[in-house]
Amino acid sequence: MRQAIDDSGLTRYRIALDTNIDESALAKFYNGHRGLSMAALDRLGKYLGLRIVMVRTPKQKGG
């Protein structure tokens, strides 16, 4: 996601405005200090033209 933000050529401020994601939340996400809600991730992914796929990893038996 960070690479897509960098590749967009847009500032995080512009992305935050356009996606209605709090600028400080986006900065913390970008720097790896916190996550974003599923709704915010969805908006960000759509804005950046990404297809985000979530896959559940099966639990290992005996662990």
mmJSON file of the N, C-alpha and C atoms, coordinates in Angstrom:
{"data_MODEL":{"atom_site":{
"group_PDB":["ATOM","ATOM","ATOM","ATOM","ATOM","ATOM","ATOM","ATOM","ATOM","ATOM","ATOM","ATOM","ATOM","ATOM","ATOM","ATOM","ATOM","ATOM","ATOM","ATOM","ATOM","ATOM","ATOM","ATOM","ATOM","ATOM","ATOM","ATOM","ATOM","ATOM","ATOM","ATOM","ATOM","ATOM","ATOM","ATOM","ATOM","ATOM","ATOM","ATOM","ATOM","ATOM","ATOM","ATOM","ATOM","ATOM","ATOM","ATOM","ATOM","ATOM","ATOM","ATOM","ATOM","ATOM","ATOM","ATOM","ATOM","ATOM","ATOM","ATOM","ATOM","ATOM","ATOM","ATOM","ATOM","ATOM","ATOM","ATOM","ATOM","ATOM","ATOM","ATOM","ATOM","ATOM","ATOM","ATOM","ATOM","ATOM","ATOM","ATOM","ATOM","ATOM","ATOM","ATOM","ATOM","ATOM","ATOM","ATOM","ATOM","ATOM","ATOM","ATOM","ATOM","ATOM","ATOM","ATOM","ATOM","ATOM","ATOM","ATOM","ATOM","ATOM","ATOM","ATOM","ATOM","ATOM","ATOM","ATOM","ATOM","ATOM","ATOM","ATOM","ATOM","ATOM","ATOM","ATOM","ATOM","ATOM","ATOM","ATOM","ATOM","ATOM","ATOM","ATOM","ATOM","ATOM","ATOM","ATOM","ATOM","ATOM","ATOM","ATOM","ATOM","ATOM","ATOM","ATOM","ATOM","ATOM","ATOM","ATOM","ATOM","ATOM","ATOM","ATOM","ATOM","ATOM","ATOM","ATOM","ATOM","ATOM","ATOM","ATOM","ATOM","ATOM","ATOM","ATOM","ATOM","ATOM","ATOM","ATOM","ATOM","ATOM","ATOM","ATOM","ATOM","ATOM","ATOM","ATOM","ATOM","ATOM","ATOM","ATOM","ATOM","ATOM","ATOM","ATOM","ATOM","ATOM","ATOM","ATOM","ATOM","ATOM","ATOM","ATOM","ATOM","ATOM","ATOM","ATOM","ATOM"],
"id":[1,2,3,4,5,6,7,8,9,10,11,12,13,14,15,16,17,18,19,20,21,22,23,24,25,26,27,28,29,30,31,32,33,34,35,36,37,38,39,40,41,42,43,44,45,46,47,48,49,50,51,52,53,54,55,56,57,58,59,60,61,62,63,64,65,66,67,68,69,70,71,72,73,74,75,76,77,78,79,80,81,82,83,84,85,86,87,88,89,90,91,92,93,94,95,96,97,98,99,100,101,102,103,104,105,106,107,108,109,110,111,112,113,114,115,116,117,118,119,120,121,122,123,124,125,126,127,128,129,130,131,132,133,134,135,136,137,138,139,140,141,142,143,144,145,146,147,148,149,150,151,152,153,154,155,156,157,158,159,160,161,162,163,164,165,166,167,168,169,170,171,172,173,174,175,176,177,178,179,180,181,182,183,184,185,186,187,188,189],
"type_symbol":["N","C","C","N","C","C","N","C","C","N","C","C","N","C","C","N","C","C","N","C","C","N","C","C","N","C","C","N","C","C","N","C","C","N","C","C","N","C","C","N","C","C","N","C","C","N","C","C","N","C","C","N","C","C","N","C","C","N","C","C","N","C","C","N","C","C","N","C","C","N","C","C","N","C","C","N","C","C","N","C","C","N","C","C","N","C","C","N","C","C","N","C","C","N","C","C","N","C","C","N","C","C","N","C","C","N","C","C","N","C","C","N","C","C","N","C","C","N","C","C","N","C","C","N","C","C","N","C","C","N","C","C","N","C","C","N","C","C","N","C","C","N","C","C","N","C","C","N","C","C","N","C","C","N","C","C","N","C","C","N","C","C","N","C","C","N","C","C","N","C","C","N","C","C","N","C","C","N","C","C","N","C","C","N","C","C","N","C","C"],
"label_atom_id":["N","CA","C","N","CA","C","N","CA","C","N","CA","C","N","CA","C","N","CA","C","N","CA","C","N","CA","C","N","CA","C","N","CA","C","N","CA","C","N","CA","C","N","CA","C","N","CA","C","N","CA","C","N","CA","C","N","CA","C","N","CA","C","N","CA","C","N","CA","C","N","CA","C","N","CA","C","N","CA","C","N","CA","C","N","CA","C","N","CA","C","N","CA","C","N","CA","C","N","CA","C","N","CA","C","N","CA","C","N","CA","C","N","CA","C","N","CA","C","N","CA","C","N","CA","C","N","CA","C","N","CA","C","N","CA","C","N","CA","C","N","CA","C","N","CA","C","N","CA","C","N","CA","C","N","CA","C","N","CA","C","N","CA","C","N","CA","C","N","CA","C","N","CA","C","N","CA","C","N","CA","C","N","CA","C","N","CA","C","N","CA","C","N","CA","C","N","CA","C","N","CA","C","N","CA","C","N","CA","C","N","CA","C","N","CA","C","N","CA","C"],
"label_alt_id":[null,null,null,null,null,null,null,null,null,null,null,null,null,null,null,null,null,null,null,null,null,null,null,null,null,null,null,null,null,null,null,null,null,null,null,null,null,null,null,null,null,null,null,null,null,null,null,null,null,null,null,null,null,null,null,null,null,null,null,null,null,null,null,null,null,null,null,null,null,null,null,null,null,null,null,null,null,null,null,null,null,null,null,null,null,null,null,null,null,null,null,null,null,null,null,null,null,null,null,null,null,null,null,null,null,null,null,null,null,null,null,null,null,null,null,null,null,null,null,null,null,null,null,null,null,null,null,null,null,null,null,null,null,null,null,null,null,null,null,null,null,null,null,null,null,null,null,null,null,null,null,null,null,null,null,null,null,null,null,null,null,null,null,null,null,null,null,null,null,null,null,null,null,null,null,null,null,null,null,null,null,null,null,null,null,null,null,null,null],
"label_comp_id":["MET","MET","MET","ARG","ARG","ARG","GLN","GLN","GLN","ALA","ALA","ALA","ILE","ILE","ILE","ASP","ASP","ASP","ASP","ASP","ASP","SER","SER","SER","GLY","GLY","GLY","LEU","LEU","LEU","THR","THR","THR","ARG","ARG","ARG","TYR","TYR","TYR","ARG","ARG","ARG","ILE","ILE","ILE","ALA","ALA","ALA","LEU","LEU","LEU","ASP","ASP","ASP","THR","THR","THR","ASN","ASN","ASN","ILE","ILE","ILE","ASP","ASP","ASP","GLU","GLU","GLU","SER","SER","SER","ALA","ALA","ALA","LEU","LEU","LEU","ALA","ALA","ALA","LYS","LYS","LYS","PHE","PHE","PHE","TYR","TYR","TYR","ASN","ASN","ASN","GLY","GLY","GLY","HIS","HIS","HIS","ARG","ARG","ARG","GLY","GLY","GLY","LEU","LEU","LEU","SER","SER","SER","MET","MET","MET","ALA","ALA","ALA","ALA","ALA","ALA","LEU","LEU","LEU","ASP","ASP","ASP","ARG","ARG","ARG","LEU","LEU","LEU","GLY","GLY","GLY","LYS","LYS","LYS","TYR","TYR","TYR","LEU","LEU","LEU","GLY","GLY","GLY","LEU","LEU","LEU","ARG","ARG","ARG","ILE","ILE","ILE","VAL","VAL","VAL","MET","MET","MET","VAL","VAL","VAL","ARG","ARG","ARG","THR","THR","THR","PRO","PRO","PRO","LYS","LYS","LYS","GLN","GLN","GLN","LYS","LYS","LYS","GLY","GLY","GLY","GLY","GLY","GLY"],
"label_asym_id":["A","A","A","A","A","A","A","A","A","A","A","A","A","A","A","A","A","A","A","A","A","A","A","A","A","A","A","A","A","A","A","A","A","A","A","A","A","A","A","A","A","A","A","A","A","A","A","A","A","A","A","A","A","A","A","A","A","A","A","A","A","A","A","A","A","A","A","A","A","A","A","A","A","A","A","A","A","A","A","A","A","A","A","A","A","A","A","A","A","A","A","A","A","A","A","A","A","A","A","A","A","A","A","A","A","A","A","A","A","A","A","A","A","A","A","A","A","A","A","A","A","A","A","A","A","A","A","A","A","A","A","A","A","A","A","A","A","A","A","A","A","A","A","A","A","A","A","A","A","A","A","A","A","A","A","A","A","A","A","A","A","A","A","A","A","A","A","A","A","A","A","A","A","A","A","A","A","A","A","A","A","A","A","A","A","A","A","A","A"],
"label_entity_id":["1","1","1","1","1","1","1","1","1","1","1","1","1","1","1","1","1","1","1","1","1","1","1","1","1","1","1","1","1","1","1","1","1","1","1","1","1","1","1","1","1","1","1","1","1","1","1","1","1","1","1","1","1","1","1","1","1","1","1","1","1","1","1","1","1","1","1","1","1","1","1","1","1","1","1","1","1","1","1","1","1","1","1","1","1","1","1","1","1","1","1","1","1","1","1","1","1","1","1","1","1","1","1","1","1","1","1","1","1","1","1","1","1","1","1","1","1","1","1","1","1","1","1","1","1","1","1","1","1","1","1","1","1","1","1","1","1","1","1","1","1","1","1","1","1","1","1","1","1","1","1","1","1","1","1","1","1","1","1","1","1","1","1","1","1","1","1","1","1","1","1","1","1","1","1","1","1","1","1","1","1","1","1","1","1","1","1","1","1"],
"label_seq_id":[1,1,1,2,2,2,3,3,3,4,4,4,5,5,5,6,6,6,7,7,7,8,8,8,9,9,9,10,10,10,11,11,11,12,12,12,13,13,13,14,14,14,15,15,15,16,16,16,17,17,17,18,18,18,19,19,19,20,20,20,21,21,21,22,22,22,23,23,23,24,24,24,25,25,25,26,26,26,27,27,27,28,28,28,29,29,29,30,30,30,31,31,31,32,32,32,33,33,33,34,34,34,35,35,35,36,36,36,37,37,37,38,38,38,39,39,39,40,40,40,41,41,41,42,42,42,43,43,43,44,44,44,45,45,45,46,46,46,47,47,47,48,48,48,49,49,49,50,50,50,51,51,51,52,52,52,53,53,53,54,54,54,55,55,55,56,56,56,57,57,57,58,58,58,59,59,59,60,60,60,61,61,61,62,62,62,63,63,63],
"pdbx_PDB_ins_code":[null,null,null,null,null,null,null,null,null,null,null,null,null,null,null,null,null,null,null,null,null,null,null,null,null,null,null,null,null,null,null,null,null,null,null,null,null,null,null,null,null,null,null,null,null,null,null,null,null,null,null,null,null,null,null,null,null,null,null,null,null,null,null,null,null,null,null,null,null,null,null,null,null,null,null,null,null,null,null,null,null,null,null,null,null,null,null,null,null,null,null,null,null,null,null,null,null,null,null,null,null,null,null,null,null,null,null,null,null,null,null,null,null,null,null,null,null,null,null,null,null,null,null,null,null,null,null,null,null,null,null,null,null,null,null,null,null,null,null,null,null,null,null,null,null,null,null,null,null,null,null,null,null,null,null,null,null,null,null,null,null,null,null,null,null,null,null,null,null,null,null,null,null,null,null,null,null,null,null,null,null,null,null,null,null,null,null,null,null],
"Cartn_x":[0.835,0.0,0.884,1.95,2.87,3.456,3.83,4.403,3.381,2.13,1.077,0.867,0.946,0.836,1.99,3.198,4.372,4.265,3.835,3.746,2.658,1.69,0.585,1.051,2.159,2.646,1.861,0.921,0.1,0.625,0.345,0.727,-0.247,0.21,-0.692,-1.825,-1.556,-2.596,-3.703,-3.335,-4.317,-5.117,-4.42,-5.092,-6.066,-5.641,-6.515,-7.766,-7.61,-8.766,-9.721,-9.161,-9.987,-10.678,-10.096,-10.658,-11.415,-11.388,-12.03,-11.437,-10.124,-9.381,-8.601,-8.673,-7.961,-6.482,-5.935,-4.545,-3.554,-3.755,-2.804,-2.937,-4.159,-4.352,-3.657,-3.758,-3.094,-1.575,-1.055,0.385,0.868,0.11,0.489,0.443,-0.562,-0.645,0.547,0.822,1.92,3.253,3.439,4.698,4.71,3.638,3.599,3.313,2.754,2.498,1.089,0.193,-1.18,-1.857,-2.963,-3.725,-4.842,-5.58,-6.756,-7.97,-9.129,-10.353,-10.541,-11.385,-11.665,-12.284,-13.16,-13.791,-12.746,-11.815,-10.769,-9.836,-9.485,-8.637,-9.334,-10.634,-11.397,-11.389,-11.638,-11.63,-10.248,-9.217,-7.851,-7.491,-7.825,-7.537,-8.241,-9.518,-10.265,-9.67,-9.316,-8.745,-7.434,-6.635,-5.331,-5.417,-6.629,-6.799,-6.28,-6.351,-5.858,-7.004,-6.718,-7.653,-7.066,-7.754,-7.268,-7.993,-7.233,-7.806,-7.363,-8.33,-8.019,-8.229,-7.269,-7.343,-7.099,-7.969,-7.789,-6.771,-5.774,-4.771,-5.296,-5.327,-5.833,-4.955,-5.611,-4.866,-4.166,-2.959,-2.218,-2.741,-2.847,-3.312,-2.217,-2.646,-1.685,-0.974,-1.422,-0.722,-1.543],
"Cartn_y":[-1.178,0.0,1.247,1.179,2.326,2.627,1.56,1.747,2.377,1.963,2.528,4.008,4.373,5.778,6.57,6.035,6.713,6.826,5.742,5.715,6.635,6.981,7.82,9.227,9.666,11.02,12.084,11.658,12.585,12.693,13.796,13.938,13.149,12.769,12.092,13.036,14.329,15.308,15.254,15.226,15.174,13.87,12.772,11.472,11.472,12.012,12.077,12.885,14.02,14.851,14.112,13.499,12.849,11.583,10.918,9.658,9.83,11.056,11.329,10.484,10.269,9.589,10.661,10.634,11.61,11.615,12.803,12.917,12.292,12.498,11.922,10.401,9.879,8.423,7.832,8.514,8.043,8.084,9.128,9.236,8.121,7.837,6.759,5.405,5.203,3.962,3.856,4.919,4.954,4.62,5.134,4.914,3.634,2.85,1.56,1.627,2.748,2.908,2.529,2.361,1.954,1.465,0.769,0.279,1.24,0.896,1.655,0.738,1.326,0.536,-0.119,-1.145,-1.811,-0.831,0.041,1.02,1.972,2.425,3.332,2.613,1.369,0.6,0.408,0.159,-0.017,1.268,2.401,3.691,3.979,3.729,3.995,3.095,1.822,0.895,1.291,1.634,2.052,3.328,4.261,5.533,5.309,4.363,4.096,3.08,2.586,1.618,0.244,-0.129,-1.429,-2.397,-3.646,-4.712,-5.387,-5.255,-5.806,-7.112,-8.17,-9.492,-9.948,-10.341,-10.872,-12.37,-13.08,-14.521,-14.958,-15.806,-16.336,-17.464,-17.369,-18.411,-19.486,-20.743,-21.813,-21.968,-22.228,-22.482,-23.823,-23.874,-25.132,-26.012,-27.285,-28.228,-28.45,-28.58,-28.848,-27.618,-26.418,-25.22,-24.376],
"Cartn_z":[0.0,0.0,0.0,0.795,0.861,-0.521,-1.234,-2.574,-3.511,-3.406,-4.258,-3.948,-2.671,-2.29,-2.898,-2.757,-3.323,-4.846,-5.494,-6.952,-7.496,-6.654,-7.125,-7.477,-6.891,-7.137,-6.389,-5.56,-4.79,-3.365,-2.741,-1.342,-0.471,0.695,1.64,2.023,2.075,2.375,1.324,0.045,-1.036,-0.979,-0.741,-0.65,0.524,1.652,2.829,2.53,1.877,1.523,0.588,-0.431,-1.451,-0.948,0.044,0.545,1.852,2.388,3.677,4.807,4.733,5.792,6.544,7.862,8.665,8.276,8.051,7.583,8.556,9.852,10.818,10.867,10.684,10.652,9.431,8.299,7.091,7.263,7.885,8.124,9.051,10.094,11.02,10.325,9.472,8.698,7.754,7.038,6.074,6.745,7.961,8.683,9.51,9.431,10.11,11.595,12.05,13.477,13.884,12.902,13.217,11.955,12.134,11.002,10.65,9.624,9.221,9.315,9.46,9.481,8.115,8.078,6.812,5.806,6.299,5.412,4.82,5.656,5.176,4.205,4.5,3.585,2.244,2.283,1.058,0.224,0.879,0.163,-0.42,0.376,-0.071,-1.254,-1.145,-2.237,-3.525,-3.428,-4.62,-5.212,-4.348,-4.798,-5.559,-5.079,-5.687,-6.826,-7.087,-8.177,-7.84,-6.573,-6.121,-5.903,-6.068,-5.717,-4.488,-3.381,-2.124,-1.859,-1.658,-1.415,-0.035,0.76,2.078,2.069,2.598,2.646,4.076,4.564,5.917,5.868,6.725,6.833,7.772,7.308,8.184,9.424,10.545,11.78,11.676,12.221,12.232,13.344,13.072,14.078,15.114,16.349,17.42,17.918,17.501,17.902,18.699],
"occupancy":[1.0,1.0,1.0,1.0,1.0,1.0,1.0,1.0,1.0,1.0,1.0,1.0,1.0,1.0,1.0,1.0,1.0,1.0,1.0,1.0,1.0,1.0,1.0,1.0,1.0,1.0,1.0,1.0,1.0,1.0,1.0,1.0,1.0,1.0,1.0,1.0,1.0,1.0,1.0,1.0,1.0,1.0,1.0,1.0,1.0,1.0,1.0,1.0,1.0,1.0,1.0,1.0,1.0,1.0,1.0,1.0,1.0,1.0,1.0,1.0,1.0,1.0,1.0,1.0,1.0,1.0,1.0,1.0,1.0,1.0,1.0,1.0,1.0,1.0,1.0,1.0,1.0,1.0,1.0,1.0,1.0,1.0,1.0,1.0,1.0,1.0,1.0,1.0,1.0,1.0,1.0,1.0,1.0,1.0,1.0,1.0,1.0,1.0,1.0,1.0,1.0,1.0,1.0,1.0,1.0,1.0,1.0,1.0,1.0,1.0,1.0,1.0,1.0,1.0,1.0,1.0,1.0,1.0,1.0,1.0,1.0,1.0,1.0,1.0,1.0,1.0,1.0,1.0,1.0,1.0,1.0,1.0,1.0,1.0,1.0,1.0,1.0,1.0,1.0,1.0,1.0,1.0,1.0,1.0,1.0,1.0,1.0,1.0,1.0,1.0,1.0,1.0,1.0,1.0,1.0,1.0,1.0,1.0,1.0,1.0,1.0,1.0,1.0,1.0,1.0,1.0,1.0,1.0,1.0,1.0,1.0,1.0,1.0,1.0,1.0,1.0,1.0,1.0,1.0,1.0,1.0,1.0,1.0,1.0,1.0,1.0,1.0,1.0,1.0],
"B_iso_or_equiv":[0.0,0.0,0.0,0.0,0.0,0.0,0.0,0.0,0.0,0.0,0.0,0.0,0.0,0.0,0.0,0.0,0.0,0.0,0.0,0.0,0.0,0.0,0.0,0.0,0.0,0.0,0.0,0.0,0.0,0.0,0.0,0.0,0.0,0.0,0.0,0.0,0.0,0.0,0.0,0.0,0.0,0.0,0.0,0.0,0.0,0.0,0.0,0.0,0.0,0.0,0.0,0.0,0.0,0.0,0.0,0.0,0.0,0.0,0.0,0.0,0.0,0.0,0.0,0.0,0.0,0.0,0.0,0.0,0.0,0.0,0.0,0.0,0.0,0.0,0.0,0.0,0.0,0.0,0.0,0.0,0.0,0.0,0.0,0.0,0.0,0.0,0.0,0.0,0.0,0.0,0.0,0.0,0.0,0.0,0.0,0.0,0.0,0.0,0.0,0.0,0.0,0.0,0.0,0.0,0.0,0.0,0.0,0.0,0.0,0.0,0.0,0.0,0.0,0.0,0.0,0.0,0.0,0.0,0.0,0.0,0.0,0.0,0.0,0.0,0.0,0.0,0.0,0.0,0.0,0.0,0.0,0.0,0.0,0.0,0.0,0.0,0.0,0.0,0.0,0.0,0.0,0.0,0.0,0.0,0.0,0.0,0.0,0.0,0.0,0.0,0.0,0.0,0.0,0.0,0.0,0.0,0.0,0.0,0.0,0.0,0.0,0.0,0.0,0.0,0.0,0.0,0.0,0.0,0.0,0.0,0.0,0.0,0.0,0.0,0.0,0.0,0.0,0.0,0.0,0.0,0.0,0.0,0.0,0.0,0.0,0.0,0.0,0.0,0.0],
"pdbx_formal_charge":[null,null,null,null,null,null,null,null,null,null,null,null,null,null,null,null,null,null,null,null,null,null,null,null,null,null,null,null,null,null,null,null,null,null,null,null,null,null,null,null,null,null,null,null,null,null,null,null,null,null,null,null,null,null,null,null,null,null,null,null,null,null,null,null,null,null,null,null,null,null,null,null,null,null,null,null,null,null,null,null,null,null,null,null,null,null,null,null,null,null,null,null,null,null,null,null,null,null,null,null,null,null,null,null,null,null,null,null,null,null,null,null,null,null,null,null,null,null,null,null,null,null,null,null,null,null,null,null,null,null,null,null,null,null,null,null,null,null,null,null,null,null,null,null,null,null,null,null,null,null,null,null,null,null,null,null,null,null,null,null,null,null,null,null,null,null,null,null,null,null,null,null,null,null,null,null,null,null,null,null,null,null,null,null,null,null,null,null,null],
"auth_seq_id":[1,1,1,2,2,2,3,3,3,4,4,4,5,5,5,6,6,6,7,7,7,8,8,8,9,9,9,10,10,10,11,11,11,12,12,12,13,13,13,14,14,14,15,15,15,16,16,16,17,17,17,18,18,18,19,19,19,20,20,20,21,21,21,22,22,22,23,23,23,24,24,24,25,25,25,26,26,26,27,27,27,28,28,28,29,29,29,30,30,30,31,31,31,32,32,32,33,33,33,34,34,34,35,35,35,36,36,36,37,37,37,38,38,38,39,39,39,40,40,40,41,41,41,42,42,42,43,43,43,44,44,44,45,45,45,46,46,46,47,47,47,48,48,48,49,49,49,50,50,50,51,51,51,52,52,52,53,53,53,54,54,54,55,55,55,56,56,56,57,57,57,58,58,58,59,59,59,60,60,60,61,61,61,62,62,62,63,63,63],
"auth_comp_id":["MET","MET","MET","ARG","ARG","ARG","GLN","GLN","GLN","ALA","ALA","ALA","ILE","ILE","ILE","ASP","ASP","ASP","ASP","ASP","ASP","SER","SER","SER","GLY","GLY","GLY","LEU","LEU","LEU","THR","THR","THR","ARG","ARG","ARG","TYR","TYR","TYR","ARG","ARG","ARG","ILE","ILE","ILE","ALA","ALA","ALA","LEU","LEU","LEU","ASP","ASP","ASP","THR","THR","THR","ASN","ASN","ASN","ILE","ILE","ILE","ASP","ASP","ASP","GLU","GLU","GLU","SER","SER","SER","ALA","ALA","ALA","LEU","LEU","LEU","ALA","ALA","ALA","LYS","LYS","LYS","PHE","PHE","PHE","TYR","TYR","TYR","ASN","ASN","ASN","GLY","GLY","GLY","HIS","HIS","HIS","ARG","ARG","ARG","GLY","GLY","GLY","LEU","LEU","LEU","SER","SER","SER","MET","MET","MET","ALA","ALA","ALA","ALA","ALA","ALA","LEU","LEU","LEU","ASP","ASP","ASP","ARG","ARG","ARG","LEU","LEU","LEU","GLY","GLY","GLY","LYS","LYS","LYS","TYR","TYR","TYR","LEU","LEU","LEU","GLY","GLY","GLY","LEU","LEU","LEU","ARG","ARG","ARG","ILE","ILE","ILE","VAL","VAL","VAL","MET","MET","MET","VAL","VAL","VAL","ARG","ARG","ARG","THR","THR","THR","PRO","PRO","PRO","LYS","LYS","LYS","GLN","GLN","GLN","LYS","LYS","LYS","GLY","GLY","GLY","GLY","GLY","GLY"],
"auth_asym_id":["A","A","A","A","A","A","A","A","A","A","A","A","A","A","A","A","A","A","A","A","A","A","A","A","A","A","A","A","A","A","A","A","A","A","A","A","A","A","A","A","A","A","A","A","A","A","A","A","A","A","A","A","A","A","A","A","A","A","A","A","A","A","A","A","A","A","A","A","A","A","A","A","A","A","A","A","A","A","A","A","A","A","A","A","A","A","A","A","A","A","A","A","A","A","A","A","A","A","A","A","A","A","A","A","A","A","A","A","A","A","A","A","A","A","A","A","A","A","A","A","A","A","A","A","A","A","A","A","A","A","A","A","A","A","A","A","A","A","A","A","A","A","A","A","A","A","A","A","A","A","A","A","A","A","A","A","A","A","A","A","A","A","A","A","A","A","A","A","A","A","A","A","A","A","A","A","A","A","A","A","A","A","A","A","A","A","A","A","A"],
"auth_atom_id":["N","CA","C","N","CA","C","N","CA","C","N","CA","C","N","CA","C","N","CA","C","N","CA","C","N","CA","C","N","CA","C","N","CA","C","N","CA","C","N","CA","C","N","CA","C","N","CA","C","N","CA","C","N","CA","C","N","CA","C","N","CA","C","N","CA","C","N","CA","C","N","CA","C","N","CA","C","N","CA","C","N","CA","C","N","CA","C","N","CA","C","N","CA","C","N","CA","C","N","CA","C","N","CA","C","N","CA","C","N","CA","C","N","CA","C","N","CA","C","N","CA","C","N","CA","C","N","CA","C","N","CA","C","N","CA","C","N","CA","C","N","CA","C","N","CA","C","N","CA","C","N","CA","C","N","CA","C","N","CA","C","N","CA","C","N","CA","C","N","CA","C","N","CA","C","N","CA","C","N","CA","C","N","CA","C","N","CA","C","N","CA","C","N","CA","C","N","CA","C","N","CA","C","N","CA","C","N","CA","C","N","CA","C","N","CA","C","N","CA","C"],
"pdbx_PDB_model_num":[1,1,1,1,1,1,1,1,1,1,1,1,1,1,1,1,1,1,1,1,1,1,1,1,1,1,1,1,1,1,1,1,1,1,1,1,1,1,1,1,1,1,1,1,1,1,1,1,1,1,1,1,1,1,1,1,1,1,1,1,1,1,1,1,1,1,1,1,1,1,1,1,1,1,1,1,1,1,1,1,1,1,1,1,1,1,1,1,1,1,1,1,1,1,1,1,1,1,1,1,1,1,1,1,1,1,1,1,1,1,1,1,1,1,1,1,1,1,1,1,1,1,1,1,1,1,1,1,1,1,1,1,1,1,1,1,1,1,1,1,1,1,1,1,1,1,1,1,1,1,1,1,1,1,1,1,1,1,1,1,1,1,1,1,1,1,1,1,1,1,1,1,1,1,1,1,1,1,1,1,1,1,1,1,1,1,1,1,1]
}}}
